[in-house]
Amino acid sequence: MIKTHTLKISALALFMSVLVGGCASSGDSATGTPSEVQEVQTQLLGDMPLPAASKIIGSDSLIIGRGDSWVGRVVLSGVQTPTDIYAFFQSEYPRAGWTTISAVKSKTSILVFTKGDRTATVELNEGSLAGPKTMITITSSPKNANVIAPSRK
């Protein structure tokens, strides 16, 4: 049988680990004033506007390069609803010089934009109950990338 003292110690250890874990920061996104965070995101992603208060999730992102010529994938958490963020991309990307190629609004919404020799694909998914309202994934690549299909042997 479990002794009361052992049970109390176990409960205290569990409480302390939850408390310490809740205070930990993942360090995924820049911290500071909103203008400082915006500056860092602009340095990384260049001319790609982002919804207000969205934060980069570094552990899920792969950004190669910086500024207007970066390639890869950036994952962000958004505080607005997927519908509001979809409307943001529909209105703000064309204002920044991006051309809408395709837009599909559904449970998982997809928007495709081009600008110059670049393509950006935006995927929007509902967040979890305890997490952000919207998960945003932006994939950026050269428009005419030479992709070689695997050959059959």
C-alpha positions in Angstrom: 0.0 0.0 0.0 1.2 3.5 -0.7 2.0 5.5 2.4 0.4 8.9 2.8 3.9 10.6 3.1 5.0 9.1 -0.2 1.7 10.2 -1.9 2.2 13.8 -0.6 5.8 13.9 -1.8 4.7 12.6 -5.2 1.9 15.1 -5.5 4.3 18.0 -4.5 6.9 16.9 -7.1 4.2 16.7 -9.8 2.9 20.2 -8.9 6.4 21.7 -8.9 7.3 20.1 -12.3 4.0 21.5 -13.8 4.7 24.9 -12.3 8.3 25.1 -13.6 7.3 23.7 -17.0 4.5 26.3 -17.3 7.0 29.1 -16.7 9.5 27.8 -19.3 9.8 29.7 -22.6 10.4 27.7 -25.8 12.3 30.7 -27.2 10.6 30.1 -30.6 9.7 33.6 -31.3 11.3 36.9 -30.8 10.5 38.8 -27.7 10.3 42.5 -27.0 8.0 45.3 -28.1 5.6 44.7 -31.0 7.7 46.9 -33.2 10.9 45.0 -32.3 9.2 41.6 -33.0 7.9 43.0 -36.3 11.5 44.2 -37.2 12.9 40.6 -36.6 10.1 39.0 -38.6 10.7 41.5 -41.5 14.4 40.7 -41.5 13.6 37.0 -41.7 10.7 37.1 -44.1 11.1 40.3 -46.1 8.1 41.6 -47.9 5.6 39.0 -46.6 3.1 40.7 -44.3 2.0 38.7 -41.2 -1.2 38.9 -39.2 -1.0 41.1 -36.1 0.4 39.3 -33.0 1.3 36.1 -34.9 4.4 34.4 -33.6 7.0 32.2 -35.4 7.2 28.7 -34.0 10.9 28.1 -34.5 11.0 24.4 -33.8 8.5 23.7 -36.7 10.1 26.2 -39.1 12.9 25.9 -41.6 14.0 29.3 -43.0 17.0 29.3 -45.4 18.3 32.7 -46.2 16.5 35.9 -45.2 14.7 38.9 -46.4 13.0 38.8 -49.8 14.9 35.7 -51.0 14.3 33.2 -48.2 13.1 29.7 -49.0 11.6 27.1 -46.7 8.7 26.9 -44.3 7.7 29.1 -41.5 5.0 28.0 -39.0 3.2 30.7 -37.0 0.6 30.8 -34.3 -2.2 33.3 -34.9 -4.5 34.9 -32.4 -7.3 35.6 -34.9 -9.8 33.1 -36.3 -8.9 31.2 -39.5 -11.6 33.2 -41.3 -10.0 36.5 -40.2 -6.5 35.4 -41.1 -7.7 34.1 -44.5 -9.2 37.6 -45.1 -5.9 39.2 -44.0 -3.9 37.2 -46.6 -6.5 37.8 -49.3 -6.3 41.6 -48.8 -2.7 42.3 -47.6 -0.7 40.1 -49.9 -2.0 41.8 -53.1 -1.3 45.2 -51.5 2.3 44.0 -51.0 2.6 43.2 -54.7 1.8 39.5 -54.5 -0.6 38.0 -57.1 -3.2 35.5 -56.0 -2.9 32.3 -58.0 -5.3 30.1 -56.1 -7.4 30.4 -52.9 -9.4 27.6 -51.3 -11.4 28.3 -48.1 -12.3 25.1 -46.2 -11.3 23.3 -42.9 -7.7 23.6 -44.2 -7.5 26.7 -46.3 -4.8 27.1 -48.9 -3.7 30.3 -50.7 -1.0 30.4 -53.4 0.7 33.7 -54.3 3.5 34.7 -56.7 5.7 37.7 -56.9 8.5 38.1 -59.4 10.3 34.7 -59.4 8.9 33.6 -56.0 5.9 31.5 -55.0 4.4 31.5 -51.5 1.8 28.9 -50.3 -0.2 29.7 -47.2 -1.9 26.9 -45.3 -4.4 27.8 -42.4 -5.6 25.3 -39.9 -7.7 25.7 -36.8 -5.7 25.7 -33.6 -6.3 23.6 -30.5 -8.6 24.6 -27.6 -5.7 25.4 -25.3 -3.4 26.8 -28.0 -3.5 29.5 -30.7 -6.7 30.0 -32.7 -5.0 29.4 -36.0 -1.9 27.6 -37.2 -0.3 29.3 -40.2 2.2 27.6 -42.5 3.9 29.6 -45.2 6.1 27.8 -47.7 8.3 30.0 -49.9 10.3 28.8 -53.0 11.5 30.0 -56.3 8.7 29.9 -58.9 10.6 27.9 -61.5 12.7 25.7 -59.2 14.2 22.8 -61.1 12.6 19.9 -59.3 13.9 16.5 -60.5 11.4 13.7 -60.2 12.8 10.4 -58.8 13.6 8.0 -61.6 12.2 4.5 -61.7 14.6 1.6 -61.9 
